[in-house]
Amino acid sequence: MTAQTPDAETGTIVALLERMRTQRLPRALDIKSKLDAGGTLDDFDLAFLDEVAADAEYTKQLWDRHPEFQEIGARLIHLYHEISAKALANEQAANAQGPVA
């Protein structure tokens, strides 16, 4: 990651927070609700989670330089951990039941 000017970095943070508020968080909460209801991840869910994981290293570096945002980052990481754990449990349960006739 290249160094940004403070103004550019502020703009990046604003854009990331807006994307989190309008796209990432609502989608993650929808996925969590689906999993809490016993569902499993589909290809679109997996693609979304892959995209989030790919962005994680960049955003972690940014949050590390701005401690005021670290709690937000930690809460998102916790949410994605909950999603991953629940998805695994649901997949294991679905596989244990065998195919639906």
C-alpha positions in Angstrom: 0.0 0.0 0.0 1.4 3.4 -0.9 1.4 6.3 1.5 -1.5 8.7 1.1 -1.7 12.3 2.1 -3.8 12.9 5.2 -6.6 14.4 3.0 -6.6 11.4 0.6 -6.5 9.0 3.5 -9.5 10.8 5.1 -11.3 10.4 1.8 -10.5 6.7 1.7 -11.8 6.2 5.3 -15.0 8.1 4.5 -15.6 6.0 1.4 -14.9 2.7 3.3 -17.2 3.7 6.1 -19.9 4.6 3.6 -19.5 1.3 1.8 -19.6 -0.5 5.1 -22.8 1.3 6.1 -24.7 0.9 2.8 -23.3 -2.4 1.4 -21.1 -4.6 3.6 -22.9 -4.4 6.9 -26.4 -4.9 5.5 -25.3 -7.8 3.4 -23.4 -9.4 6.3 -26.4 -9.1 8.5 -28.6 -10.6 5.8 -26.2 -13.6 5.6 -26.1 -14.0 9.4 -30.0 -14.0 9.5 -30.1 -16.6 6.8 -27.6 -18.8 8.7 -29.3 -18.2 12.1 -32.5 -19.6 10.4 -30.5 -22.8 9.5 -29.6 -21.9 5.9 -26.3 -22.4 4.2 -24.1 -20.2 2.1 -24.7 -20.0 -1.6 -22.2 -18.9 -4.3 -23.2 -15.2 -4.0 -22.6 -15.3 -0.2 -19.3 -17.0 -0.7 -18.2 -14.4 -3.3 -19.2 -11.6 -1.0 -17.2 -13.1 1.9 -14.2 -13.7 -0.4 -14.3 -10.0 -1.4 -14.4 -8.9 2.2 -11.5 -11.2 3.0 -9.5 -9.8 0.1 -10.1 -6.2 1.3 -9.3 -7.1 5.0 -5.5 -6.6 4.8 -5.8 -3.2 3.2 -8.4 -2.0 5.7 -6.5 -3.4 8.6 -3.5 -1.3 7.7 -5.7 1.7 7.5 -7.4 1.0 10.9 -4.1 0.4 12.5 -3.1 4.0 11.7 -6.4 5.3 13.0 -7.1 3.8 16.4 -10.4 5.7 16.6 -11.8 3.2 14.1 -10.3 0.0 15.6 -13.5 -0.8 17.5 -15.5 -0.7 14.3 -13.0 -3.0 12.7 -13.0 -5.4 15.6 -16.8 -5.6 15.6 -16.8 -6.4 11.9 -14.2 -9.1 12.3 -16.3 -10.6 15.1 -19.4 -10.5 12.9 -17.6 -12.3 10.1 -16.2 -14.8 12.5 -19.8 -15.5 13.7 -20.9 -15.9 10.1 -18.0 -18.3 9.4 -18.7 -20.4 12.5 -22.4 -20.6 11.9 -21.9 -21.4 8.2 -19.6 -24.3 9.1 -22.0 -25.6 11.7 -25.0 -25.4 9.2 -23.0 -27.2 6.5 -21.9 -29.9 8.9 -25.5 -30.4 10.0 -26.8 -30.5 6.4 -24.2 -33.0 5.4 -24.9 -35.2 8.5 -28.6 -35.4 7.4 -27.7 -36.5 3.9 -29.3 -35.5 0.7 -32.9 -34.4 0.6 -35.0 -36.8 -1.4 
